[in-house]
Amino acid sequence: MKVKKLSDLKLESTRVILRCDLNVPIKNGVILDDGRIVASIPTIRKLLAANCSIVIIAHLGRPKGERNLEMSLAPVAIRLSQWLGVAVEFSSEITGQSGKCRKLKPGQILLLENIRFEAAETSKDQAEREKLAIELSNYGDVYVGDGFGAVHRKHASVYELANLLPHAAGDLVSAEIKVLEGLTSEPIRPYAVILGGAKVSDKIAVISNLLDKVDLIAVGGGMVFTFLAAQGKQIGKSLVEPELFEVVQKLLIRAKELGVRILLPTDILVGAEFSDKTSAVLVSADEIPVDSMGLDIGVESAKNFAQEIVKCKTVFWNGPMGVFEFENFAGGTKAIAQALTEVSGLSVVGGGDSAAAVRKLGFKDDSFGYISTGGGASLEYLEGKELPGLLALS
């Protein structure tokens, strides 16, 4: 999909409403990973260089239309100021801010409180969303959509607001689209997709849509146990979605017909319970004890996955291989991350937990070809879905 770019707008000395994705993990007021904040900086700096005033709209978590101070963007305003070297004013209010926004001078920035505190932002009622969007449209003269992690949502600040003003995609969204087009339109082969995370149901459409485009799909994380169980293997207390057995079986058959290799782990690290205190025990993927649960791919599987990945020229990875937050079960995810740093072609870390994992495990962002900021948005793009936020910017 072709979207309008910043160069298509007359930005000099304009009042810009900038929709960012600043949805970062915060615990007790402390930002644990500021990757999405950092990713937003280039577009903000470009707007400042054009002598714009900027009103930033963003979300954090899922407060469901209610004020929740644990999901306040106040800490984000402070971190933004630190990165930019420019004061970022914070408004604890969202609506009724037209006067304050219009008084901003060129070079000044105002970050509004979590837009999802407004129930209308995520309402299924289009009229409610439009009413909020009309209110927000008074805050500036042009709209720049740079929150890629939200473009798959038909929300007031993502879809309706963009349609009310001259608009364009920010540099982050433009870069994300370029990378994802590289994964879906004539990728350089061999092309591998590595999928992990908890549930098959979250990734089943991606697998189905990519089957005729890739050479290899490696499956790990909690979702692998549905694949193993669908083949009649004992998975103990591991996470499983029995209702998807038939779907998985058909996918495996289709992959074989297309000549696509589905790589599943041959060994598993299991624990007695879901806890960072539980000991890791290595077992065969065919024989997971009935009183244990799989929490990571095994040592040999991690080695095998890595060897296959480094042979490829295009690699997309979404979802950790195990419970990387537990030190005993981080090995599989770390092996995949290391392999991606050694890929000679395009390696893409597909946002969400994968991006958080590589940073937690000590990898630098520039070790990879690209780290996406939008896990869910990236997956829906690869599913072939039409994303409302991109449609609004086209």
C-alpha positions in Angstrom: 0.0 0.0 0.0 1.4 3.4 -1.0 1.1 6.0 1.8 1.8 9.7 1.7 5.2 10.6 3.1 6.4 13.6 5.1 7.8 15.1 1.9 4.3 15.3 0.5 3.3 17.8 3.2 4.1 21.4 3.6 5.5 21.2 7.1 7.4 24.5 7.6 6.2 26.2 10.7 2.9 24.2 10.9 1.1 22.9 13.9 1.5 19.1 13.7 -0.6 16.4 15.5 1.7 13.4 15.7 0.3 10.0 16.5 3.2 8.0 18.0 3.4 4.5 19.5 4.9 5.1 22.9 3.5 1.9 24.4 6.5 0.9 26.5 6.6 -1.4 29.5 6.5 0.6 32.7 6.7 -0.8 36.3 6.3 1.4 39.3 6.8 4.4 37.1 10.1 3.1 35.7 10.4 2.5 31.9 11.8 -1.0 31.4 12.4 -0.8 27.6 12.3 2.5 25.7 12.8 1.1 22.3 9.5 2.5 20.9 10.4 5.9 22.3 13.8 5.8 20.6 12.1 4.7 17.3 9.9 7.8 17.4 12.8 10.3 17.8 13.8 10.7 14.1 10.4 11.9 12.9 10.1 14.3 15.9 13.5 15.7 15.1 12.6 16.2 11.5 9.4 18.1 12.5 11.4 20.2 14.9 13.9 21.0 12.1 10.9 22.2 10.0 10.1 24.7 12.8 6.8 22.9 13.7 5.0 22.8 17.0 4.0 19.3 17.9 1.1 17.8 19.8 1.8 14.1 20.4 -1.0 11.6 20.8 -0.1 8.1 22.1 -1.4 5.2 24.1 -0.1 2.9 26.8 -1.6 -0.5 27.5 -5.3 -1.3 27.6 -7.0 0.9 30.2 -10.4 0.3 28.6 -11.5 3.9 28.7 -10.8 4.5 32.3 -8.0 6.5 34.0 -5.4 4.3 35.5 -2.3 6.0 36.8 -0.2 2.9 36.2 -0.8 3.5 32.5 0.0 7.2 32.5 2.3 8.6 29.9 3.9 11.0 32.4 7.2 9.0 32.6 7.3 8.9 28.8 7.3 12.7 28.6 10.4 12.8 30.9 12.2 10.1 28.8 11.3 11.9 25.5 12.7 15.1 26.9 16.0 13.3 27.8 16.4 11.8 24.3 15.5 15.0 22.4 17.3 17.5 24.7 14.1 19.5 24.4 11.5 20.1 27.1 8.3 18.0 26.4 5.3 19.5 28.2 2.8 16.9 29.5 -1.0 17.4 29.7 -2.8 15.2 32.1 -6.0 16.0 30.1 -6.9 14.9 26.6 -10.0 16.8 25.5 -10.5 20.5 25.9 -6.9 21.2 25.1 -7.4 23.2 21.9 -6.4 26.5 23.5 -3.2 25.1 25.0 -2.3 23.3 21.7 -2.9 26.5 19.6 -0.6 28.5 21.9 2.4 26.2 21.3 5.3 28.1 19.6 7.4 26.6 16.9 9.8 24.0 18.4 7.5 23.3 21.4 6.1 19.8 22.1 3.1 18.8 24.1 2.4 15.1 25.0 -1.2 14.4 25.8 -2.2 11.8 28.4 -2.9 8.2 27.3 -5.5 8.5 24.6 -7.0 5.2 25.6 -8.2 6.8 28.8 -11.0 8.2 26.5 -13.5 5.4 25.9 -14.4 6.9 22.5 -10.8 6.2 21.2 -11.4 2.4 21.0 -15.2 2.5 20.7 -16.9 0.2 18.2 -19.4 3.0 17.6 -18.1 5.0 14.7 -20.0 8.1 15.7 -18.3 8.1 19.1 -14.9 7.8 17.5 -15.7 10.6 15.0 -16.8 12.9 17.8 -13.5 12.5 19.6 -11.5 12.8 16.3 -13.2 16.1 15.6 -12.2 17.4 19.0 -8.6 16.3 18.5 -8.5 17.8 14.9 -8.7 21.3 16.5 -5.3 20.7 18.1 -3.3 21.2 14.8 -3.3 21.8 11.1 -1.8 18.6 9.8 -1.7 15.0 11.0 1.3 12.7 10.9 0.8 9.0 11.6 3.9 7.4 13.0 2.6 4.9 15.5 3.0 1.7 13.5 2.1 -0.5 16.5 -1.4 0.9 16.3 -2.1 1.0 12.5 -4.1 -2.3 12.7 -6.6 -0.6 15.0 -9.6 1.3 13.7 -9.3 3.8 16.6 -10.2 7.5 16.6 -6.7 8.9 16.7 -5.4 6.4 14.1 -8.2 6.3 11.5 -10.9 9.0 11.9 -8.5 11.8 12.9 -6.2 11.1 9.9 -9.2 11.5 7.6 -10.0 15.0 9.0 -6.7 16.7 8.2 -4.0 16.9 5.6 -2.0 13.8 6.5 1.1 11.7 5.9 3.0 8.8 7.4 6.0 9.6 9.6 9.4 8.1 8.8 9.0 5.2 11.2 5.8 4.0 9.5 7.3 4.5 6.0 10.3 2.4 7.1 8.1 -0.3 8.5 6.1 -0.6 5.3 9.3 -0.8 3.2 10.7 -3.7 5.3 7.4 -5.6 5.3 7.1 -5.2 1.6 10.5 -6.8 1.4 9.1 -9.8 3.3 6.1 -10.2 1.1 7.1 -9.1 -2.4 9.9 -11.1 -4.0 12.1 -11.7 -0.9 15.6 -12.9 -1.5 15.8 -16.6 -0.9 16.2 -18.8 1.1 13.5 -17.2 3.1 12.8 -18.3 6.7 10.1 -17.4 9.2 10.6 -18.2 12.9 7.4 -18.1 15.0 7.1 -18.5 18.7 5.0 -17.0 21.5 2.2 -18.6 23.4 -0.6 -19.5 21.0 -1.0 -21.0 17.6 -4.2 -19.1 17.2 -2.2 -15.8 17.2 0.0 -17.0 14.3 -2.1 -19.5 12.3 -3.2 -16.9 9.7 0.4 -15.8 9.2 1.6 -19.3 8.6 -1.2 -20.0 6.2 -0.6 -16.8 4.2 3.2 -17.2 4.1 3.3 -20.9 3.2 3.6 -20.3 -0.5 6.2 -17.5 0.0 8.8 -19.1 2.3 11.2 -21.9 2.2 11.3 -22.7 5.9 9.1 -22.1 9.0 10.6 -22.8 12.4 8.2 -23.1 15.3 9.0 -22.7 19.0 7.5 -21.1 22.1 4.3 -22.3 23.7 2.6 -22.7 20.3 4.9 -25.6 19.4 3.1 -27.9 21.8 -0.1 -27.7 19.8 2.0 -28.9 16.8 3.5 -31.7 18.7 0.2 -32.8 20.3 -1.5 -32.7 16.9 1.0 -35.3 15.8 0.1 -37.5 18.7 3.0 -36.7 20.9 2.9 -36.5 24.7 3.2 -32.9 25.9 2.6 -33.2 29.7 1.2 -30.0 31.3 2.4 -27.8 28.4 0.2 -25.1 26.9 -2.0 -26.5 24.1 -5.0 -25.6 21.9 -6.8 -28.9 21.0 -9.4 -27.1 18.9 -6.6 -26.3 16.4 -5.3 -29.9 15.9 -7.1 -30.3 12.6 -5.9 -26.9 11.3 -2.3 -27.7 12.2 -2.5 -31.2 10.6 -3.8 -29.6 7.4 -1.1 -27.0 7.5 1.6 -29.6 7.8 0.2 -31.5 4.8 0.0 -28.3 2.7 3.6 -27.4 3.6 4.8 -30.8 2.5 2.9 -30.4 -0.8 4.5 -27.0 -1.3 8.0 -28.2 -0.4 8.2 -25.9 2.6 10.1 -27.3 5.6 8.4 -27.0 9.0 11.1 -27.1 11.6 9.9 -28.4 15.0 12.1 -28.9 18.1 13.4 -32.4 18.8 14.1 -31.7 22.4 12.5 -29.5 25.0 13.5 -27.9 28.3 10.7 -28.6 30.8 9.9 -27.5 34.4 7.6 -28.8 37.1 5.8 -25.4 37.2 5.6 -22.0 35.5 8.2 -20.3 37.8 11.6 -18.7 37.6 12.6 -21.0 40.5 11.8 -24.2 38.7 14.7 -26.3 37.5 15.2 -26.9 33.8 15.2 -30.6 32.6 16.1 -31.6 29.1 13.8 -34.2 27.5 12.9 -35.5 24.1 10.1 -33.7 22.3 8.4 -37.1 22.0 8.4 -37.8 25.7 7.5 -34.8 27.8 6.7 -36.2 31.3 3.0 -35.9 32.3 3.9 -33.8 35.4 6.1 -31.3 33.5 5.5 -28.4 31.1 7.6 -27.3 28.2 9.2 -23.9 28.8 11.8 -23.6 26.1 13.1 -25.4 23.0 16.0 -27.8 23.9 19.7 -27.3 23.4 20.0 -29.5 20.2 16.9 -27.8 18.7 18.3 -24.3 19.4 21.5 -25.3 17.7 19.7 -26.9 14.7 17.3 -23.8 14.3 20.3 -21.5 14.4 22.2 -23.5 11.8 19.3 -23.3 9.4 18.6 -19.6 10.0 22.2 -18.5 9.2 21.9 -20.2 5.8 19.0 -17.9 4.8 19.1 -14.5 3.1 15.7 -13.2 4.4 14.5 -14.0 8.0 11.5 -12.8 9.9 11.2 -13.6 13.6 8.1 -13.1 15.8 7.8 -14.6 19.2 10.3 -16.0 21.7 11.3 -19.6 21.8 10.6 -20.0 25.5 10.0 -18.1 28.7 13.0 -15.8 28.2 12.1 -13.8 31.3 13.2 -16.9 33.3 17.0 -17.3 33.1 16.8 -21.1 33.0 14.6 -20.9 29.9 16.1 -18.1 27.9 18.6 -20.2 25.9 16.5 -20.9 22.9 15.5 -17.3 22.4 19.1 -16.2 22.8 20.3 -18.7 20.2 17.7 -17.5 17.7 18.7 -13.9 18.3 22.4 -14.7 17.9 21.6 -16.5 14.6 19.7 -13.5 13.3 22.8 -11.2 13.9 24.8 -13.6 11.6 22.3 -13.5 8.7 24.1 -12.0 5.6 20.8 -10.7 4.2 17.7 -9.1 5.7 16.9 -10.1 9.3 13.8 -8.7 10.9 12.8 -8.9 14.5 9.0 -8.6 14.5 8.3 -6.4 17.4 6.5 -7.1 20.6 8.0 -9.7 22.9 10.7 -10.5 20.4 12.0 -6.9 20.5 11.9 -6.9 24.3 13.7 -10.2 24.4 16.7 -9.2 22.3 17.2 -6.1 24.4 16.8 -8.0 27.7 19.3 -10.6 26.5 21.9 -7.9 25.8 21.7 -7.5 22.0 22.1 -4.1 20.4 19.4 -2.9 18.0 21.9 -2.3 15.2 22.9 -6.0 15.4 19.8 -6.8 13.3 18.6 -5.7 9.9 15.5 -4.2 11.4 13.5 -4.3 14.7 9.8 -3.6 14.1 7.9 -1.6 16.6 4.6 -3.3 15.9 4.2 -7.0 16.7 0.4 -7.3 16.0 0.5 -4.8 13.2 3.4 -6.6 11.5 1.6 -10.0 11.8 -1.6 -8.6 10.3 0.4 -7.0 7.4 2.0 -10.4 6.7 -1.5 -12.0 6.9 -2.4 -9.9 4.0 -5.0 -7.8 6.0 -5.9 -4.3 5.1 -4.7 -2.1 8.0 -7.0 0.9 8.9 -4.2 3.2 9.9 -2.3 2.7 6.7 -5.5 3.0 4.6 -6.1 6.4 6.3 -2.6 7.5 5.3 -2.8 6.3 1.7 
